[in-house]
Amino acid sequence: MTGSASILFAYLASALFFILGLKQMSHPRTAVRGIVIAAIGMLIAIVVTFLDPNVTGYVFIVIGLAVGGAIGAWLALKVEMTDMPQLVGLLNGLGGGASTLVAWADLQLGTGHALDSLIAIGISGLIGTVTFWGSLVAWAKLKELPQFKKPFALPNQPIINAAILLLAIFFIALLTMTHSSLGQTGCYVMIMLAASALGLFLVLPIGGADMPVVISLMNSYSGLAGAATGFVISNNALIIAGSLVGASGVILTQIMCKAMNRSLPNVLFGTMASSGPVADADAIYANVRSTTPDDVAMILDGAQRVVFVPGYGMAVAQAQHAVRDLSKLLESRGCTVEYAIHPVAGRMPGHMNVLLAEADISYEKLKEMDEINPTLDTVDVAIVIGANDVVNPVAKTDPTSPIAGMPIIEVDKCRTVIVIKRSLSPGFAGIPNPLFALPNALMLYADGQQAVLDIAKAVKELD
């Protein structure tokens, strides 16, 4: 796409809004403002595209905007916060698929493509299709569909993945050397087929506990596919926006890898699955002790420092507001309250931060894992709400575990640990948690929100 100097300047302005918005999103206090700024940049890009004299077919564009806007609005209103990771994964896939289709359309409609344009088309088809199918598998795993819940890998999976990637690169090279329209279409279809297989094989072997890393990686891929498509249609705004998403996604993926003690190459080549045996839950939970809200209130009555450890179960129960109220009640009694946040708690990066911010909990009270772990032995009471894998000591003791080597929030060091869960069911990694049976641990079997409300009521009755 080409345009006048004013249109190109407007695209540059749009990209500048994206950069400023991304900068604002780097801190919780300014994140909402950053989203608004980025949205303004996108609005500018859309309006400018309408003004480009090279753009035709306005009726179809308006229909697309109306349908897409309606679906987006519906999703924003209807999708629960607990389903946000699945939605993010799905949106990553749709972004990759869109890049693939745009590149294909340009290949079909354009004539006399230059070498660099054909390379960009091939790369867009490769990355976009990998993103599409990989994100769909990630979505299925996050939805815990039975067919995708367990990791699946073929023998010598990394070698197979490498062979498929080389095959896709071969067809990209063939695309650049083919001059007939039919031949180029055939090459592009082969690129998409190879990329489809690669996208499936990259994510199928990865266990559910590692899905936050996969979501970050697919987000990066969708940005890279968009940037490649920007080169295809010569759109500066798309190139810059895609590059920003791709670069930030890679950085976030690296952060997630560090948080889970994973290797980035292992993520890239789909070799994160572990095949070790799962321990017998009945034997591990033989000495589990249960408690009641009244007993928990008695324990909290003498506590000087309390740490909440939120997890996906808190999101499901929508307990964040009840947690905030209990925290304020404890603070009014002279107790110090903090929140221990694991980087991959929940099912996507920042999941717990968003939930707690929604409840107007001060960001200063949120402590990252590396900051709070060294002081957990001075905590009187740790209240674990729906978290499982991120507090599982097996990560430190069993090298064959699916979460082996993953840094955890070491609540087992606290004087007392209260675990609020509906049952002893395993977390997303599908393994039992020995924490629940430790001498300093007590289980409160209940819905997260109702349990916290009952504890708060019992604490008030102590006065």
C-alpha positions, 0 to 999 in steps of 0.5 A: 500500500502506498500513499501521499506524504500526509498519509505516510505521516499519519501512519508514522503518528499512529506508530508513535501512539503505539510506542507511547502506549506500550511505554505506559503499559509497562506500569500498572498505574499507567496501563489503562492510559497506555491502552487508550493511547494505543487505541487512539493510534489504531483509530488513526491508522484505520481512518487514514487507511480509508482516506488512502486513494489506493483503497477500494471496496469500502462496502466490504471494509465497513461490513468487516469493521461492523462484524468485527466490532460487534464480535469484539464488543460481545467478547469484552462484555461476556468473557469472564476474567477466568477465560481471559487467557483462552481469549488471548490465545485465540486472539493471537491465533486470529492475528496470525491467521489474518496475516497469512490471508492478507499475504496470500491475497497480495500474492493472488492479486499482485503482479511482478512481485520483487524478491523481497516481497516474495520473501516477506509473503513466504515468511508471513505465511509461515509465521502466521500459520504456525501462530494460528494452529499453535494458538488454537492448541494452546486455547484447547489446552487452556480450556482443558479439552480432554483430547488436548489436556495431556502432552503429546509428542512423537519420538524424536519430536525436535528433529521432526520439527526441524525437518518441517521447518526446513521444508517450509523454508525450501518452499519459501525459496521455491516461491521466490524462484517461481514466476507463474501464478499457479506455481506461486500459489502451489508453493504458498499452499505447501508453506501453509501445510508445513507451517500447520504441522509445525504449529501443531507439533510445537505446542502439542508436547507442552504441558498445561503448566507451561501454557503461560510461556506458550501464550507469550511466545504466540503473542510474539509470533503474531506480531512478527507475522504482522510485521512481515505482512506490513512489508508485503503491503508496504504499510509502515504502521503495520511494520512498526506495530508488528515489530513492537508486539514481536519484540515485547512478546519475546522479552515477555517470553524470556521473563516467563522462561526465567520465572519457570526455569525453562530454556527458550530454545526448548520453548521454540522447539516444543520440547518442554514436556516431562514424562516422569511418573505421577506420584500416588495422591492417596499416599501423599494426602494421607496426613492432610488436616482440614480446618474451619473459618472459625479456627482460621480466625483464631490463628489470624488473631495473633498474626503480625504478618499475613501473606496472600498467595492468589491463584487461578482458583481465586479468579474462578471464585471471583474472590479478589474483593473479599480478599481485599476486605479481609486484608483491610480488616486485618490491617485495622487490627495492626497486621501487615498484609502482603500479596505474593505474586508468582509470574505465571500464577493463573493462566497467563502473565499478569493474571493475578495482578489484573485481578487484584488491581480490579479490587483496588488493592495497592500495587505496593502490596504486591510482592514478586516471588524473588522479593518475598521468598527470602522473607517468608520464614518470618510470615505468621500466616500464608493464605493460599487461595486457589494456587497449586502448582506455583506453591508445589514443593515437588518443583524443587525435589522431583527432577521428573515432575512436569514442573521440575526446576520451576521456582515457586513461592516457598510458603512451606517456610511460613509458620502456618499455611492455610490452603483454600480449595474446593478439594484436593484436586491437582492443579493445571500440571496434573500432579498432587501437592505435598504442601497440603500434607505438611505439619504446618498446613491446614486445608479449608475446603470451600469456594474461595469467595465464600471461605474468605467471607466466612473468615472475615465474619469470624474475625469480626466476631473476635472483637 
